[in-house]
């Protein structure tokens, strides 16, 4: 692992003092020409930054559907079931990685906003080094427990072997997935949300093509689909590294990768709580699914169909969420607390405008869209749709609270407060689990519908109050993060 990480460093970044490593033909880029959010109107900055994130989320959904269709149609029902069975455990691992990536990105954005390029290089370098070390360790641990965990999840014996093979193949490439996530976070922290979008589009198309070719022309079965994903993740990392070295302010040398305890500690302080939060949230979802399963196949299908629309409901909120996190972090690094307040208010207006579009559209066309996810043409169709619409309507009522939760959680993270968002995530998961245990006793199936978004309003209020208190305290102290 130690050797591997240093080989990666040497290949991608190491250079003799005073010299670049740029191959002929690569045009160097100035980081400061990217979207530095410490200057300019917040509205335009947030819109330009959030749109590529929204498009990335849309393409992610299209890719996920296409991947499922390829496995189900070209390999078979058992293969589709095996991939689905492995999905919950793999998603649990991914959200941990995403949490760390977002935490690393906060510190990078703060350094970028302060225009301290020396610290920017050091933070990026050590974030990548931690990613390599952490990715290898996590992959090894997960590979050891793949079969026991899938068995504990009561994976049917006829698909267990395929599920183990699929998940093990993905875990062998977990390092590339983690690196890809962190590199995307680095670009976004520098105000560049377009490069992750372009990279993701190209790699998703390539992934689908490889899926089809490997599934049809090799006997690997589900391993072929997993291998295609690993290969395209690796290509994405290579491209991102190649593109990153074009930035003139991020010219790494060997000294940038020297261990600095203060930076490592700060990276872990921001990344670990977010990883833990997302992990607990995912566990909460698994627990709720366990109780949903007790209501029968039609209820499961209806709730599942409604959840497929969540990605549409969250598109605008998720895009602005990512934008305000970077905006707040950069301006925190620059000491521009006036812009933090102005940016948060602007982001709130954008989210409210988005809600005024999404909620009416879903109320009018939600049932028709939900019908696209349900293939049964018999009398069960209407029953499933009724369940799906009920779940959707409850979520729409509470959707404004979720958007405010996104907003103030990201603002807190941008100001370096990772504990409160972590606590909020844990409390939200707890309320969801408590709701699904108690509410059905009084309201039946409606209790399950309400349990899913139960924590949104309470956590939105808690995060809003925390944001006000933290903002006032940080503004009063005017303390900057420092490194030794």
VEXDREN-2710 file (C-alpha; in Angstrom, 1 decimal):
% VEXDREN-2710
k/r/px/py/pz
1/UNK/0.0/0.0/0.0
2/UNK/2.8/2.4/0.9
3/UNK/4.7/1.6/-2.3
4/UNK/1.5/1.9/-4.4
5/UNK/0.7/5.3/-3.0
6/UNK/4.2/6.6/-3.7
7/UNK/4.2/5.2/-7.2
8/UNK/1.0/7.0/-7.9
9/UNK/2.4/10.2/-6.5
10/UNK/5.6/9.9/-8.6
11/UNK/3.8/9.2/-11.8
12/UNK/1.2/11.9/-11.5
13/UNK/2.8/14.7/-9.7
14/UNK/6.5/14.4/-8.9
15/UNK/8.7/16.9/-10.6
16/UNK/12.2/18.3/-10.1
17/UNK/12.4/21.6/-8.4
18/UNK/11.5/24.5/-10.7
19/UNK/10.4/22.2/-13.6
20/UNK/7.0/21.0/-14.7
21/UNK/5.9/17.5/-15.7
22/UNK/3.6/18.6/-18.4
23/UNK/3.8/16.7/-21.7
24/UNK/4.1/18.7/-24.8
25/UNK/0.8/19.9/-26.1
26/UNK/-0.9/20.3/-22.7
27/UNK/-2.0/23.8/-22.1
28/UNK/-1.5/25.0/-18.5
29/UNK/-4.5/26.4/-16.7
30/UNK/-4.7/29.1/-14.1
31/UNK/-6.8/28.0/-11.1
32/UNK/-7.7/31.6/-10.4
33/UNK/-9.5/31.8/-13.8
34/UNK/-11.9/29.2/-12.5
35/UNK/-15.0/30.2/-10.6
36/UNK/-13.6/31.9/-7.5
37/UNK/-16.7/32.6/-5.5
38/UNK/-15.3/35.3/-3.3
39/UNK/-16.1/37.8/-6.0
40/UNK/-19.1/38.5/-8.2
41/UNK/-22.9/38.2/-7.8
42/UNK/-23.9/35.1/-5.7
43/UNK/-26.9/34.4/-7.9
44/UNK/-25.0/33.9/-11.1
45/UNK/-22.2/32.0/-9.4
46/UNK/-24.6/29.6/-7.7
47/UNK/-26.6/29.0/-10.8
48/UNK/-23.6/28.3/-13.1
49/UNK/-22.1/26.0/-10.5
50/UNK/-25.2/24.0/-9.6
51/UNK/-26.5/23.3/-13.1
52/UNK/-23.6/20.8/-14.0
53/UNK/-24.2/19.1/-10.6
54/UNK/-27.9/18.7/-11.5
55/UNK/-27.1/17.3/-14.9
56/UNK/-24.6/14.9/-13.4
57/UNK/-27.4/13.6/-11.1
58/UNK/-29.7/13.2/-14.0
59/UNK/-27.2/11.2/-16.0
60/UNK/-26.4/9.1/-13.0
61/UNK/-30.1/8.0/-12.9
62/UNK/-30.1/7.3/-16.6
63/UNK/-26.9/5.2/-16.3
64/UNK/-28.2/3.3/-13.3
65/UNK/-31.4/2.3/-15.2
66/UNK/-29.4/1.3/-18.3
67/UNK/-27.0/-0.8/-16.3
68/UNK/-30.0/-2.6/-14.6
69/UNK/-31.6/-3.2/-18.0
70/UNK/-28.4/-4.7/-19.5
71/UNK/-27.9/-7.1/-16.6
72/UNK/-31.6/-8.1/-16.5
73/UNK/-32.1/-8.6/-20.2
74/UNK/-28.7/-10.0/-21.3
75/UNK/-27.8/-12.2/-18.3
76/UNK/-31.1/-13.0/-16.7
77/UNK/-33.4/-12.6/-13.8
78/UNK/-31.1/-14.3/-11.3
79/UNK/-28.3/-12.0/-12.2
80/UNK/-30.5/-9.0/-11.9
81/UNK/-31.5/-10.2/-8.4
82/UNK/-27.9/-10.8/-7.4
83/UNK/-26.8/-7.3/-8.4
84/UNK/-29.8/-5.8/-6.5
85/UNK/-29.0/-7.9/-3.4
86/UNK/-25.4/-6.7/-3.5
87/UNK/-26.5/-3.1/-4.0
88/UNK/-27.5/-2.2/-0.5
89/UNK/-24.1/-3.3/1.0
90/UNK/-22.1/-1.6/-1.8
91/UNK/-24.2/1.7/-1.4
92/UNK/-23.4/1.6/2.3
93/UNK/-19.7/1.6/1.4
94/UNK/-20.0/4.3/-1.2
95/UNK/-21.8/6.8/1.1
96/UNK/-18.9/6.5/3.5
97/UNK/-16.5/7.4/0.7
98/UNK/-18.7/10.2/-0.5
99/UNK/-18.8/11.7/3.1
100/UNK/-15.0/11.7/3.3
101/UNK/-14.8/13.3/-0.2
102/UNK/-17.1/16.1/0.7
103/UNK/-15.2/16.7/4.0
104/UNK/-11.9/16.9/2.1
105/UNK/-13.5/19.3/-0.4
106/UNK/-14.5/21.7/2.3
107/UNK/-10.9/22.2/3.4
108/UNK/-9.7/22.5/-0.2
109/UNK/-12.3/25.1/-0.9
110/UNK/-11.4/27.1/2.2
111/UNK/-7.7/27.1/1.2
112/UNK/-8.6/28.1/-2.4
113/UNK/-10.8/31.0/-1.1
114/UNK/-7.9/32.2/1.1
115/UNK/-5.7/32.2/-2.1
116/UNK/-3.0/30.3/-0.1
117/UNK/-1.7/28.2/-2.9
118/UNK/1.0/26.5/-0.9
119/UNK/-1.6/25.2/1.6
120/UNK/-3.9/24.4/-1.3
121/UNK/-1.3/22.1/-2.8
122/UNK/-0.5/20.4/0.5
123/UNK/-4.1/19.8/1.3
124/UNK/-4.9/18.3/-2.1
125/UNK/-1.7/16.1/-2.0
126/UNK/-2.5/14.7/1.5
127/UNK/-6.1/14.3/0.6
128/UNK/-5.1/12.1/-2.3
129/UNK/-2.5/10.2/-0.2
130/UNK/-5.2/9.5/2.5
131/UNK/-7.5/8.4/-0.2
132/UNK/-5.1/5.8/-1.5
133/UNK/-4.3/4.5/2.0
134/UNK/-8.0/4.5/3.1
135/UNK/-9.2/3.0/-0.1
136/UNK/-6.9/0.0/0.1
137/UNK/-7.6/-0.7/3.8
138/UNK/-11.4/-0.4/3.4
139/UNK/-11.4/-2.6/0.3
140/UNK/-9.4/-5.4/2.1
141/UNK/-11.8/-5.2/5.2
142/UNK/-14.9/-5.4/3.0
143/UNK/-13.6/-8.2/0.9
144/UNK/-13.1/-10.3/4.0
145/UNK/-16.7/-9.8/5.1
146/UNK/-18.5/-9.9/1.7
147/UNK/-20.0/-13.4/2.0
148/UNK/-20.8/-13.2/5.8
149/UNK/-22.6/-9.9/5.3
150/UNK/-24.6/-11.0/2.3
151/UNK/-25.5/-14.2/4.2
152/UNK/-26.6/-12.1/7.2
153/UNK/-28.8/-10.1/4.9
154/UNK/-30.6/-13.3/4.0
155/UNK/-29.5/-13.3/0.4
156/UNK/-31.2/-16.3/-1.3
157/UNK/-28.9/-19.2/-1.8
158/UNK/-29.5/-19.4/-5.5
159/UNK/-28.1/-15.9/-6.1
160/UNK/-25.6/-15.8/-3.3
161/UNK/-22.5/-16.8/-5.3
162/UNK/-23.3/-14.3/-8.1
163/UNK/-23.8/-11.5/-5.5
164/UNK/-20.5/-12.3/-3.9
165/UNK/-18.7/-12.3/-7.2
166/UNK/-20.3/-9.0/-8.3
167/UNK/-19.6/-7.3/-5.1
168/UNK/-16.0/-8.6/-4.7
169/UNK/-15.2/-7.4/-8.2
170/UNK/-16.4/-3.9/-7.4
171/UNK/-14.5/-3.9/-4.1
172/UNK/-11.2/-4.8/-5.9
173/UNK/-11.7/-1.5/-7.7
174/UNK/-12.8/0.5/-4.6
175/UNK/-9.6/2.5/-4.6
176/UNK/-10.4/3.9/-8.0
177/UNK/-13.9/4.7/-7.0
178/UNK/-12.7/6.6/-3.9
179/UNK/-10.0/8.4/-5.9
180/UNK/-12.6/9.4/-8.5
181/UNK/-14.9/10.8/-5.8
182/UNK/-12.1/12.8/-4.2
183/UNK/-10.9/14.2/-7.5
184/UNK/-14.4/15.3/-8.4
185/UNK/-14.6/17.0/-5.0
186/UNK/-11.2/18.8/-5.7
187/UNK/-12.5/20.2/-9.0
188/UNK/-15.7/21.4/-7.5
189/UNK/-13.9/22.9/-4.6
190/UNK/-11.9/25.0/-7.1
191/UNK/-15.2/26.2/-8.6
192/UNK/-15.1/23.8/-11.5
193/UNK/-18.3/21.7/-11.6
194/UNK/-18.1/21.2/-15.4
195/UNK/-15.1/18.9/-15.5
196/UNK/-16.7/16.2/-13.3
197/UNK/-19.8/16.5/-15.5
198/UNK/-17.9/16.0/-18.8
199/UNK/-15.9/13.2/-17.3
200/UNK/-18.9/11.4/-15.9
201/UNK/-20.8/11.7/-19.2
202/UNK/-18.0/10.1/-21.2
203/UNK/-17.3/7.4/-18.7
204/UNK/-21.0/6.5/-18.3
205/UNK/-21.3/6.1/-22.1
206/UNK/-18.1/4.0/-22.2
207/UNK/-19.4/2.0/-19.2
208/UNK/-22.6/1.1/-21.0
209/UNK/-20.7/0.0/-24.1
210/UNK/-18.3/-2.1/-22.1
211/UNK/-21.2/-3.6/-20.2
212/UNK/-22.8/-4.8/-23.4
213/UNK/-19.6/-6.1/-25.0
214/UNK/-18.3/-7.9/-21.9
215/UNK/-21.7/-9.4/-21.1
216/UNK/-22.2/-10.7/-24.7
217/UNK/-18.7/-11.8/-25.6
218/UNK/-17.3/-13.1/-22.3
219/UNK/-18.5/-15.9/-20.0
220/UNK/-18.0/-13.7/-16.9
221/UNK/-21.7/-13.1/-16.2
222/UNK/-22.3/-10.5/-13.4
223/UNK/-18.5/-10.0/-13.0
224/UNK/-18.5/-8.5/-16.5
225/UNK/-20.8/-5.7/-15.5
226/UNK/-18.7/-5.0/-12.3
227/UNK/-15.5/-5.1/-14.3
228/UNK/-16.8/-2.6/-16.8
229/UNK/-17.6/-0.2/-13.9
230/UNK/-14.1/-0.7/-12.3
231/UNK/-12.4/-0.1/-15.7
232/UNK/-14.2/3.1/-16.4
233/UNK/-13.6/4.4/-12.9
234/UNK/-9.9/3.8/-13.4
235/UNK/-10.0/5.7/-16.7
236/UNK/-11.9/8.6/-15.0
237/UNK/-9.2/8.8/-12.4
238/UNK/-6.4/8.9/-15.0
239/UNK/-8.2/11.6/-17.0
240/UNK/-8.9/13.7/-13.9
241/UNK/-5.2/13.4/-12.8
242/UNK/-4.0/14.3/-16.2
243/UNK/-6.4/17.3/-16.3
244/UNK/-5.5/18.4/-12.8
245/UNK/-1.8/18.8/-13.5
246/UNK/-2.7/21.5/-16.0
247/UNK/-3.5/23.9/-13.2
248/UNK/-0.6/26.3/-12.6
249/UNK/-1.5/26.7/-8.9
250/UNK/-1.5/23.0/-8.2
251/UNK/2.0/21.9/-9.3
252/UNK/2.8/19.3/-6.8
253/UNK/6.3/18.4/-5.8
254/UNK/7.7/15.8/-3.3
255/UNK/7.5/18.1/-0.4
256/UNK/3.8/18.6/-0.8
257/UNK/3.2/14.9/0.1
258/UNK/5.3/15.2/3.3
259/UNK/3.1/14.2/6.2
260/UNK/1.7/17.2/8.1
261/UNK/-0.2/16.2/11.1
262/UNK/-2.2/19.4/11.3
263/UNK/-3.6/19.0/7.8
264/UNK/-4.3/15.3/8.1
265/UNK/-6.1/15.9/11.4
266/UNK/-8.2/18.7/9.8
267/UNK/-9.0/16.5/6.8
268/UNK/-10.2/13.7/9.1
269/UNK/-12.1/16.1/11.3
270/UNK/-14.1/17.3/8.4
271/UNK/-14.4/14.0/6.5
272/UNK/-15.0/11.3/9.2
273/UNK/-18.2/12.8/10.6
274/UNK/-19.7/13.2/7.2
275/UNK/-18.8/9.6/6.3
276/UNK/-20.3/8.4/9.6
277/UNK/-23.5/10.5/9.0
278/UNK/-24.1/9.1/5.6
279/UNK/-23.4/5.6/6.8
280/UNK/-25.9/5.8/9.6
281/UNK/-28.4/7.3/7.2
282/UNK/-28.0/4.4/4.8
283/UNK/-28.4/1.9/7.7
284/UNK/-31.6/3.7/8.7
285/UNK/-32.9/3.2/5.1
286/UNK/-32.1/-0.5/5.3
287/UNK/-34.0/-0.8/8.6
288/UNK/-37.0/1.0/7.2
289/UNK/-37.0/-1.3/4.2
290/UNK/-37.1/-4.2/6.5
291/UNK/-40.4/-3.0/8.0
292/UNK/-41.8/-2.0/4.6
293/UNK/-41.2/-5.6/3.4
294/UNK/-43.7/-6.8/6.1
295/UNK/-46.6/-5.1/4.2
296/UNK/-46.3/-7.3/1.2
297/UNK/-45.2/-7.3/-2.4
298/UNK/-47.6/-4.6/-3.7
299/UNK/-46.7/-2.2/-0.9
300/UNK/-43.0/-2.8/-1.5
301/UNK/-43.5/-2.1/-5.2
302/UNK/-45.4/1.1/-4.6
303/UNK/-43.0/2.6/-2.1
304/UNK/-40.0/1.6/-4.4
305/UNK/-41.7/3.3/-7.3
306/UNK/-42.1/6.5/-5.3
307/UNK/-38.5/6.4/-4.2
308/UNK/-37.4/6.2/-7.8
309/UNK/-38.8/9.7/-8.2
310/UNK/-36.8/11.1/-5.2
311/UNK/-33.9/11.7/-7.6
312/UNK/-36.1/14.1/-9.6
313/UNK/-37.4/15.8/-6.4
314/UNK/-33.9/16.3/-5.1
315/UNK/-32.3/17.5/-8.4
316/UNK/-32.6/21.3/-7.7
317/UNK/-32.0/21.0/-4.0
318/UNK/-29.0/18.7/-4.5
319/UNK/-27.4/21.0/-7.1
320/UNK/-27.8/24.1/-5.0
321/UNK/-26.7/22.1/-2.0
322/UNK/-23.3/21.4/-3.6
323/UNK/-23.0/24.9/-4.9
324/UNK/-23.6/26.6/-1.5
325/UNK/-21.1/24.2/0.2
326/UNK/-18.3/25.4/-2.1
327/UNK/-19.5/29.0/-2.0
328/UNK/-19.5/29.1/1.8
329/UNK/-16.2/27.3/2.2
330/UNK/-14.4/29.6/-0.3
331/UNK/-15.7/32.8/1.4
332/UNK/-15.0/31.4/4.8
333/UNK/-11.4/30.9/3.7
334/UNK/-11.3/34.5/2.4
335/UNK/-12.9/35.8/5.6
336/UNK/-15.9/37.2/3.6
337/UNK/-18.7/36.5/6.1
338/UNK/-20.9/39.1/4.5
339/UNK/-20.9/37.1/1.3
340/UNK/-21.6/33.9/3.2
341/UNK/-24.8/35.4/4.5
342/UNK/-25.7/36.9/1.1
343/UNK/-25.0/33.6/-0.6
344/UNK/-27.2/31.5/1.8
345/UNK/-30.1/34.0/1.3
346/UNK/-29.7/33.8/-2.5
347/UNK/-29.5/30.0/-2.4
348/UNK/-32.7/29.9/-0.3
349/UNK/-34.5/31.9/-3.0
350/UNK/-33.3/29.6/-5.7
351/UNK/-34.5/26.6/-3.8
352/UNK/-37.9/28.1/-3.2
353/UNK/-38.3/28.9/-6.9
354/UNK/-37.3/25.3/-7.7
355/UNK/-39.9/24.0/-5.2
356/UNK/-42.6/26.2/-6.9
357/UNK/-41.8/24.3/-10.1
358/UNK/-41.3/20.8/-8.9
359/UNK/-44.2/20.4/-6.5
360/UNK/-47.0/21.4/-8.9
361/UNK/-45.5/19.3/-11.7
362/UNK/-45.3/16.2/-9.5
363/UNK/-48.8/16.8/-8.2
364/UNK/-50.1/17.0/-11.8
365/UNK/-48.0/14.3/-13.5
366/UNK/-46.6/12.2/-10.7
367/UNK/-49.0/9.4/-11.2
368/UNK/-48.2/9.1/-14.9
369/UNK/-44.5/9.2/-14.3
370/UNK/-44.8/6.5/-11.6
371/UNK/-46.6/4.3/-14.1
372/UNK/-43.5/4.2/-16.2
373/UNK/-41.7/2.2/-13.4
374/UNK/-44.5/-0.4/-13.0
375/UNK/-44.8/-3.1/-15.7
376/UNK/-47.9/-5.0/-14.5
377/UNK/-50.9/-4.4/-16.7
378/UNK/-53.4/-6.3/-14.6
379/UNK/-55.7/-5.1/-11.8
380/UNK/-52.7/-4.8/-9.4
381/UNK/-51.4/-1.7/-11.3
382/UNK/-53.8/0.7/-9.8
383/UNK/-53.2/-0.6/-6.3
384/UNK/-49.5/-0.2/-6.6
385/UNK/-49.9/3.3/-8.1
386/UNK/-52.2/4.3/-5.2
387/UNK/-49.5/3.4/-2.7
388/UNK/-46.8/5.1/-4.7
389/UNK/-48.9/8.3/-5.1
390/UNK/-49.6/8.4/-1.3
391/UNK/-45.9/8.1/-0.5
392/UNK/-45.0/10.8/-3.1
393/UNK/-47.6/13.2/-1.8
394/UNK/-46.4/13.0/1.8
395/UNK/-42.8/13.7/0.6
396/UNK/-44.0/16.6/-1.5
397/UNK/-45.7/18.2/1.5
398/UNK/-42.4/18.1/3.5
399/UNK/-40.0/18.7/0.6
400/UNK/-39.5/22.4/1.5
401/UNK/-38.1/21.3/4.9
402/UNK/-35.7/18.9/3.2
403/UNK/-34.4/21.7/0.9
404/UNK/-33.8/23.9/3.9
405/UNK/-32.0/21.0/5.6
406/UNK/-29.7/20.7/2.6
407/UNK/-29.1/24.5/2.6
408/UNK/-28.1/25.0/6.2
409/UNK/-26.3/21.7/6.5
410/UNK/-24.0/22.7/3.6
411/UNK/-23.5/26.2/5.0
412/UNK/-22.4/24.7/8.3
413/UNK/-20.0/22.3/6.6
414/UNK/-18.5/25.1/4.5
415/UNK/-17.7/27.0/7.7
416/UNK/-15.8/23.9/9.0
417/UNK/-18.5/22.6/11.3
418/UNK/-18.9/18.9/10.6
419/UNK/-20.2/17.8/14.0
420/UNK/-23.6/19.4/13.8
421/UNK/-24.5/18.0/10.3
422/UNK/-23.3/14.6/11.6
423/UNK/-25.5/14.9/14.6
424/UNK/-28.4/16.0/12.5
425/UNK/-28.0/13.0/10.2
426/UNK/-27.9/10.6/13.1
427/UNK/-31.0/12.2/14.7
428/UNK/-32.9/12.1/11.3
429/UNK/-32.2/8.4/10.9
430/UNK/-33.3/7.8/14.5
431/UNK/-36.6/9.6/13.9
432/UNK/-37.2/7.7/10.7
433/UNK/-36.7/4.4/12.5
434/UNK/-38.8/5.5/15.5
435/UNK/-41.5/6.6/13.2
436/UNK/-41.7/3.3/11.3
437/UNK/-41.9/1.5/14.6
438/UNK/-44.6/3.6/16.2
439/UNK/-46.7/5.5/13.6
440/UNK/-48.1/2.4/11.8
441/UNK/-49.7/1.3/15.1
442/UNK/-52.0/4.4/14.9
443/UNK/-52.2/5.2/11.2
444/UNK/-51.5/1.9/9.5
445/UNK/-49.8/2.2/6.1
446/UNK/-50.0/6.0/6.3
447/UNK/-47.6/5.7/9.3
448/UNK/-45.0/4.2/7.0
449/UNK/-45.5/7.0/4.4
450/UNK/-45.0/9.6/7.1
451/UNK/-42.0/7.9/8.7
452/UNK/-39.8/8.3/5.6
453/UNK/-39.6/12.2/5.7
454/UNK/-40.4/12.4/9.4
455/UNK/-37.1/13.9/10.4
456/UNK/-36.9/16.6/7.7
457/UNK/-38.8/19.4/9.5
458/UNK/-37.1/18.9/12.9
459/UNK/-33.6/18.7/11.5
460/UNK/-34.2/21.7/9.2
461/UNK/-35.1/23.8/12.3
462/UNK/-32.1/22.4/14.2
463/UNK/-29.7/23.1/11.4
464/UNK/-31.1/26.6/10.9
465/UNK/-30.6/27.5/14.5
466/UNK/-27.1/26.0/14.5
467/UNK/-26.2/28.0/11.3
468/UNK/-27.3/31.3/13.0
469/UNK/-25.3/30.5/16.1
470/UNK/-22.2/29.3/14.3
471/UNK/-22.2/32.2/11.8
472/UNK/-22.4/34.7/14.6
473/UNK/-19.6/33.0/16.5
474/UNK/-17.3/32.6/13.5
475/UNK/-17.9/36.2/12.4
476/UNK/-17.2/37.5/15.9
477/UNK/-14.0/35.5/16.3
478/UNK/-12.8/36.0/12.7
479/UNK/-10.5/33.1/13.3
480/UNK/-8.9/31.4/10.3
481/UNK/-7.8/27.9/10.0
482/UNK/-4.0/27.6/10.2
483/UNK/-1.6/24.8/9.5
484/UNK/1.9/24.1/10.8
END
